[in-house]
Amino acid sequence: MSADSFYKDLAAESLICGRCGNCRSDCPVYREIGWESAAPRAKISLARELFARQGSGSISEDYARRITQCTMCGACTRACAARIDLQALWQDLRTTLVAQGKAPAAYTALAENLKSKKNISNFANATRLDWAEELEEVPEYLDQEPGADIVYFVGCVSSFFPRAAQIPVAMVQLLEKAKVGFTTLGAEEWCCGFPLLAAGQAADLAEYARHNVDRVRQLGSTTLVTGCASCYHVWSHMYPELLGESLGFRVVHATELLAELLAQGKLVPRELTATVTYHDPCDLGRNSGITAAPRNIIAGIPGLNFREMDTCGEESTCCGGGGNLQGADQNLADAIARKRIREAAATQASIVVSACQQCEQMLEKAARAEKLPLKVMNVAELLLMALEE
């Protein structure tokens, strides 16, 4: 995008704002900080000033900090009476931060790491399937099996972070129990590219889209399934637009596939006795509209007592783990997570279930910090527990 077109887009978006303040009450950052300058409408006002200067000079340090103090959860976009696409506006502003050298060092480090390793960890991409060592028996078809009906896109967090590795381990066991043919992209799986959006490096996303889509096509698979909410959002909402073409295969979130297998009788859970609540990941619930599938899985497990939190579904409160907020302001991210886990504890549940490995890591850490007797699990882990003897 040229500088001229950027500022025209910015003007069009920022001038629409009527300063009604609907966005403030739903913003997890504003609710934690409490200052008007942290609210979406104040950030829009500052964006107007940036437009008025036509990019001359530079963004102030204070405004740069406010731009990065955002989880990109989409709550403000949903609440906006003027229907401004605020997530796109925040992404554009972060692109400007990078261009002006005002982005946090964590943004630069993340982007450089992605470009060199094709994942968000410090490990070589060739080790993407190391989590499979925790399986009793590694399926021969796990690594890039041609003709497999389903490609399971594991995602960076589940591939490289020990706690989250239990999610693909559970998914493999569930798919095997359901006798579903599947494979993974193995070392050819690159990061979905979503972290680049929040780091102001959206222009580089197309490279990751092209690579990942081509690898799935080469295997001849009909379905792509991912357990990561952000991966799902990128694959289903952004890749087709970025590439300007149909992907040629179905994209589903793991909860959708598992709910289908339950409905078809391919997975028959036994009774579990526990009180459970569910946390909707922002990119799955509010930003992708998938709220029923995970709840259908929970409802399909006999004996569970399910209780909703005060905010749920598309109105669910963010866990604090999105938008690269941890890299910009770790304490703020943790504070948001602690507020969410207290909301979960208020349901009197003993288990908090989610469908995003990042959410689960944030909530698990928050539960420890708050000294709450809550177990945090992925939906796939909960379902597998109900299928084991």
C-alpha positions as CSV (number, residue, x, y, z in Angstrom):
1,M,0.0,0.0,0.0
2,S,1.4,3.4,-0.9
3,A,1.6,6.2,1.7
4,D,-1.1,8.2,-0.1
5,S,-3.5,5.3,-0.2
6,F,-2.8,4.4,3.4
7,Y,-3.7,7.9,4.6
8,K,-6.8,8.0,2.5
9,D,-8.0,4.8,4.0
10,L,-7.0,6.0,7.5
11,A,-9.0,9.2,6.9
12,A,-12.1,7.4,5.7
13,E,-12.1,5.1,8.7
14,S,-11.2,7.7,11.4
15,L,-13.6,10.4,10.2
16,I,-16.6,8.1,10.5
17,C,-16.2,7.8,14.3
18,G,-18.9,9.6,16.1
19,R,-17.2,9.2,19.5
20,C,-20.2,7.4,21.0
21,G,-17.9,5.4,23.3
22,N,-19.6,2.0,22.7
23,C,-16.2,0.5,22.1
24,R,-14.8,1.5,25.6
25,S,-16.8,-0.8,27.7
26,D,-15.9,-3.9,25.6
27,C,-12.2,-3.1,25.3
28,P,-10.1,-5.4,27.7
29,V,-7.2,-2.9,27.6
30,Y,-9.3,0.1,28.5
31,R,-11.1,-1.9,31.3
32,E,-7.7,-2.7,32.8
33,I,-5.9,0.7,32.3
34,G,-8.9,3.0,32.8
35,W,-7.4,6.0,30.9
36,E,-9.3,7.5,28.0
37,S,-6.1,7.4,25.9
38,A,-6.2,3.6,26.1
39,A,-9.8,3.4,24.7
40,P,-10.4,2.7,21.0
41,R,-12.1,6.1,20.3
42,A,-9.1,8.0,21.7
43,K,-6.8,6.0,19.5
44,I,-9.0,6.9,16.5
45,S,-8.8,10.6,17.5
46,L,-5.0,10.4,17.5
47,A,-5.2,8.6,14.1
48,R,-7.0,11.6,12.8
49,E,-4.2,13.8,13.9
50,L,-1.7,11.5,12.1
51,F,-3.8,11.8,9.0
52,A,-3.9,15.6,9.2
53,R,-0.2,15.7,9.3
54,Q,-0.1,13.5,6.2
55,G,2.6,11.4,7.8
56,S,5.0,14.2,8.3
57,G,7.0,14.1,11.5
58,S,6.6,10.9,13.6
59,I,4.2,9.2,15.9
60,S,4.8,10.1,19.5
61,E,6.2,7.6,21.9
62,D,3.0,7.7,24.0
63,Y,0.8,7.1,21.0
64,A,3.1,4.3,19.8
65,R,2.7,2.6,23.2
66,R,-1.1,2.9,23.0
67,I,-1.2,1.4,19.5
68,T,0.6,-1.7,20.8
69,Q,-1.5,-2.0,23.9
70,C,-4.2,-3.9,22.1
71,T,-5.0,-7.7,21.9
72,M,-6.7,-7.3,18.4
73,C,-9.6,-9.2,19.9
74,G,-12.2,-7.4,17.7
75,A,-14.5,-6.4,20.6
76,C,-14.3,-2.8,19.6
77,T,-15.2,-3.6,16.0
78,R,-18.2,-5.6,17.1
79,A,-19.4,-2.8,19.4
80,C,-18.8,0.0,16.9
81,A,-22.1,1.7,15.9
82,A,-20.5,3.1,12.8
83,R,-19.3,-0.3,11.7
84,I,-15.7,0.8,11.4
85,D,-13.3,-2.1,10.8
86,L,-11.1,-1.2,13.7
87,Q,-9.0,-4.3,13.5
88,A,-7.9,-3.3,10.0
89,L,-7.2,0.3,11.3
90,W,-5.0,-1.0,14.2
91,Q,-3.1,-3.2,11.7
92,D,-2.5,-0.2,9.4
93,L,-1.3,1.9,12.3
94,R,1.2,-0.9,13.4
95,T,2.5,-0.9,9.8
96,T,3.2,2.8,10.2
97,L,4.9,2.1,13.6
98,V,7.3,-0.4,11.8
99,A,7.9,2.1,9.0
100,Q,8.8,4.8,11.5
101,G,10.9,2.6,13.6
102,K,8.6,3.0,16.6
103,A,7.5,-0.6,17.0
104,P,8.6,-2.6,20.1
105,A,11.8,-4.6,19.7
106,A,9.6,-7.7,20.2
107,Y,7.9,-7.0,16.8
108,T,11.2,-6.9,14.9
109,A,12.5,-10.0,16.7
110,L,9.3,-11.9,15.9
111,A,9.3,-11.0,12.2
112,E,13.0,-11.8,11.8
113,N,12.5,-15.2,13.5
114,L,9.5,-16.1,11.3
115,K,11.4,-15.2,8.2
116,S,14.4,-17.3,9.2
117,K,12.7,-20.3,10.9
118,K,9.1,-20.2,9.5
119,N,7.8,-20.6,13.0
120,I,7.5,-18.5,16.2
121,S,9.9,-20.6,18.3
122,N,13.6,-20.8,18.6
123,F,13.6,-24.3,17.2
124,A,14.3,-25.5,13.6
125,N,11.2,-26.1,11.6
126,A,12.4,-29.6,10.8
127,T,11.5,-30.5,14.4
128,R,7.8,-29.7,14.0
129,L,6.7,-33.3,14.6
130,D,8.8,-33.8,17.8
131,W,5.5,-33.6,19.8
132,A,4.5,-37.0,18.2
133,E,7.2,-38.7,20.4
134,E,4.6,-38.6,23.2
135,L,2.3,-40.9,21.3
136,E,2.5,-44.6,22.2
137,E,2.9,-45.3,18.5
138,V,3.5,-42.8,15.8
139,P,1.3,-43.4,12.7
140,E,3.3,-44.1,9.5
141,Y,1.0,-41.7,7.7
142,L,1.5,-38.8,10.0
143,D,4.1,-37.0,7.9
144,Q,2.9,-35.7,4.5
145,E,1.0,-38.8,3.4
146,P,-0.2,-38.3,-0.2
147,G,-4.0,-38.8,-0.7
148,A,-4.9,-38.4,2.9
149,D,-8.4,-36.9,3.2
150,I,-7.5,-34.5,6.0
151,V,-4.5,-32.4,6.6
152,Y,-4.1,-31.5,10.3
153,F,-2.4,-28.1,10.5
154,V,-0.9,-28.3,14.0
155,G,0.2,-24.7,14.4
156,C,3.4,-23.2,16.0
157,V,2.3,-23.2,19.6
158,S,1.2,-26.8,19.6
159,S,4.3,-27.9,17.7
160,F,6.9,-26.3,19.8
161,F,5.6,-25.5,23.3
162,P,5.6,-28.5,25.7
163,R,2.3,-27.8,27.5
164,A,0.4,-27.2,24.2
165,A,1.9,-30.4,22.6
166,Q,-0.8,-32.4,24.5
167,I,-3.3,-30.9,22.1
168,P,-2.0,-32.6,18.9
169,V,-1.3,-35.7,20.8
170,A,-5.0,-35.8,21.8
171,M,-6.2,-34.9,18.3
172,V,-4.2,-37.8,16.7
173,Q,-5.7,-40.2,19.2
174,L,-9.2,-38.9,18.6
175,L,-8.9,-39.1,14.8
176,E,-7.5,-42.6,15.0
177,K,-10.4,-43.7,17.3
178,A,-12.8,-42.3,14.7
179,K,-10.9,-44.1,11.9
180,V,-10.4,-40.9,10.0
181,G,-7.6,-40.7,7.4
182,F,-5.3,-37.8,8.0
183,T,-1.8,-36.5,7.8
184,T,0.2,-33.4,8.6
185,L,2.5,-31.1,6.6
186,G,5.4,-32.1,8.9
187,A,8.5,-29.9,8.3
188,E,6.7,-28.3,5.4
189,E,4.2,-26.7,7.7
190,W,5.0,-23.0,8.0
191,C,3.5,-20.6,10.5
192,C,0.1,-19.5,9.2
193,G,1.5,-15.9,9.3
194,F,-1.0,-14.4,11.7
195,P,1.7,-13.0,14.0
196,L,2.9,-10.9,11.2
197,L,-0.4,-9.0,11.1
198,A,-0.1,-7.9,14.7
199,A,3.6,-7.1,14.2
200,G,2.9,-4.6,11.4
201,Q,4.3,-6.9,8.7
202,A,1.1,-7.8,6.9
203,A,2.8,-7.5,3.5
204,D,4.8,-10.7,4.2
205,L,1.7,-12.8,4.9
206,A,1.1,-13.8,1.3
207,E,4.4,-15.8,1.1
208,Y,3.2,-18.0,4.0
209,A,-0.3,-18.4,2.4
210,R,1.2,-19.4,-0.9
211,H,3.5,-22.0,0.6
212,N,1.0,-23.6,2.9
213,V,-1.9,-23.8,0.4
214,D,0.4,-25.3,-2.3
215,R,1.6,-28.0,0.1
216,V,-2.0,-29.1,1.0
217,R,-2.9,-29.1,-2.7
218,Q,0.1,-31.3,-3.5
219,L,-1.1,-33.9,-1.1
220,G,-4.5,-34.0,-2.8
221,S,-6.4,-33.6,0.5
222,T,-10.0,-32.4,0.6
223,T,-10.1,-30.9,4.1
224,L,-7.7,-28.7,6.2
225,V,-8.3,-28.8,10.0
226,T,-6.6,-26.7,12.6
227,G,-6.9,-26.6,16.3
228,C,-5.6,-23.0,16.5
229,A,-8.2,-20.3,16.5
230,S,-6.0,-17.7,14.8
231,C,-4.7,-20.3,12.2
232,Y,-8.3,-21.1,11.4
233,H,-9.2,-17.4,11.0
234,V,-6.2,-16.8,8.6
235,W,-6.9,-19.9,6.5
236,S,-10.6,-19.4,6.2
237,H,-10.9,-15.6,6.0
238,M,-7.5,-14.2,4.8
239,Y,-5.8,-16.8,2.5
240,P,-8.5,-16.8,-0.2
241,E,-8.4,-13.0,-0.4
242,L,-4.6,-12.8,-0.3
243,L,-4.2,-15.3,-3.1
244,G,-7.2,-14.2,-5.1
245,E,-8.4,-17.7,-5.6
246,S,-10.4,-20.5,-4.0
247,L,-8.3,-22.8,-1.8
248,G,-9.9,-25.9,-3.4
249,F,-10.4,-27.7,-0.2
250,R,-12.6,-27.3,3.0
251,V,-11.2,-25.5,6.0
252,V,-12.6,-26.4,9.4
253,H,-11.6,-25.8,13.0
254,A,-10.9,-28.9,15.1
255,T,-14.0,-28.4,17.2
256,E,-16.2,-28.4,14.1
257,L,-14.7,-31.7,12.9
258,L,-14.9,-33.3,16.4
259,A,-18.5,-32.2,16.7
260,E,-19.3,-33.9,13.4
261,L,-17.6,-37.1,14.4
262,L,-19.7,-37.1,17.7
263,A,-22.9,-36.5,15.8
264,Q,-22.0,-39.3,13.3
265,G,-21.4,-41.7,16.2
266,K,-17.8,-42.3,15.3
267,L,-16.8,-41.1,18.8
268,V,-18.9,-42.3,21.7
269,P,-17.8,-40.7,25.1
270,R,-18.4,-42.3,28.5
271,E,-19.8,-40.3,31.4
272,L,-17.6,-37.7,33.1
273,T,-18.5,-36.1,36.4
274,A,-17.3,-32.5,36.5
275,T,-18.5,-28.9,36.3
276,V,-17.1,-27.2,33.2
277,T,-17.1,-23.7,31.7
278,Y,-15.9,-22.7,28.3
279,H,-13.8,-19.7,27.2
280,D,-14.4,-18.6,23.6
281,P,-11.2,-17.7,21.8
282,C,-11.6,-14.3,20.1
283,D,-10.5,-15.4,16.6
284,L,-12.8,-18.5,16.8
285,G,-15.9,-17.0,18.4
286,R,-16.3,-13.3,17.8
287,N,-14.1,-13.1,14.7
288,S,-15.1,-16.3,13.0
289,G,-18.6,-17.0,14.4
290,I,-17.8,-20.5,15.7
291,T,-19.4,-20.8,19.1
292,A,-21.8,-23.8,18.8
293,A,-19.3,-26.6,17.9
294,P,-17.3,-26.6,21.1
295,R,-20.4,-26.4,23.2
296,N,-21.9,-29.3,21.2
297,I,-18.9,-31.4,22.1
298,I,-19.2,-30.5,25.8
299,A,-23.0,-31.3,25.6
300,G,-22.2,-34.6,24.0
301,I,-20.2,-35.8,27.0
302,P,-22.6,-37.4,29.5
303,G,-22.5,-36.3,33.1
304,L,-20.8,-32.9,32.6
305,N,-22.4,-29.9,34.3
306,F,-21.8,-26.9,31.9
307,R,-21.9,-23.3,33.2
308,E,-21.5,-20.2,31.0
309,M,-19.4,-17.3,32.1
310,D,-20.9,-13.8,32.4
311,T,-19.4,-12.9,29.0
312,C,-19.5,-15.7,26.4
313,G,-20.0,-16.4,22.7
314,E,-19.3,-13.5,20.5
315,E,-19.3,-11.2,23.6
316,S,-16.6,-13.3,25.4
317,T,-13.9,-11.3,27.1
318,C,-10.3,-11.7,25.7
319,C,-7.7,-13.8,27.5
320,G,-5.0,-11.2,26.9
321,G,-2.9,-13.4,24.7
322,G,-3.6,-11.9,21.3
323,G,-2.2,-9.0,19.3
324,N,1.4,-9.6,20.3
325,L,0.5,-7.8,23.5
326,Q,2.8,-10.1,25.5
327,G,5.8,-8.8,23.6
328,A,4.7,-5.1,24.0
329,D,3.4,-5.2,27.6
330,Q,3.6,-8.6,29.4
331,N,2.1,-7.2,32.7
332,L,-0.9,-5.9,30.9
333,A,-1.5,-9.2,29.1
334,D,-1.3,-11.1,32.4
335,A,-3.6,-8.7,34.1
336,I,-6.3,-9.2,31.4
337,A,-5.9,-13.0,31.7
338,R,-6.2,-12.9,35.5
339,K,-9.5,-10.9,35.2
340,R,-10.8,-13.6,32.8
341,I,-9.8,-16.5,35.0
342,R,-11.6,-14.9,37.9
343,E,-14.7,-14.7,35.7
344,A,-14.3,-18.4,35.1
345,A,-13.9,-19.2,38.8
346,A,-17.2,-17.3,39.5
347,T,-19.0,-20.1,37.7
348,Q,-17.9,-22.6,40.3
349,A,-16.4,-24.8,37.6
350,S,-13.5,-27.1,38.3
351,I,-12.4,-27.2,34.6
352,V,-12.0,-24.3,32.1
353,V,-12.1,-25.6,28.5
354,S,-11.1,-23.6,25.5
355,A,-10.2,-24.2,21.8
356,C,-7.1,-22.2,21.4
357,Q,-3.6,-23.2,22.7
358,Q,-2.7,-19.6,23.3
359,C,-5.8,-18.9,25.4
360,E,-5.1,-22.1,27.4
361,Q,-1.6,-21.1,28.2
362,M,-2.7,-17.6,29.3
363,L,-5.5,-18.9,31.4
364,E,-3.4,-21.7,33.0
365,K,-0.8,-19.1,34.0
366,A,-3.5,-16.8,35.4
367,A,-5.0,-19.6,37.4
368,R,-1.7,-20.3,39.1
369,A,-1.1,-16.5,39.7
370,E,-4.6,-16.3,41.3
371,K,-4.1,-19.5,43.2
372,L,-7.4,-20.9,41.9
373,P,-8.1,-24.7,41.9
374,L,-9.0,-24.6,38.2
375,K,-7.8,-27.1,35.6
376,V,-7.4,-25.6,32.1
377,M,-7.9,-27.9,29.1
378,N,-8.4,-28.0,25.4
379,V,-11.7,-29.3,24.1
380,A,-9.8,-32.2,22.4
381,E,-8.2,-33.1,25.7
382,L,-11.6,-33.2,27.5
383,L,-13.1,-35.3,24.8
384,L,-10.2,-37.8,24.8
385,M,-10.6,-38.1,28.6
386,A,-14.2,-39.1,28.1
387,L,-13.1,-41.8,25.6
388,E,-10.4,-43.4,27.7
389,E,-11.0,-46.4,29.9
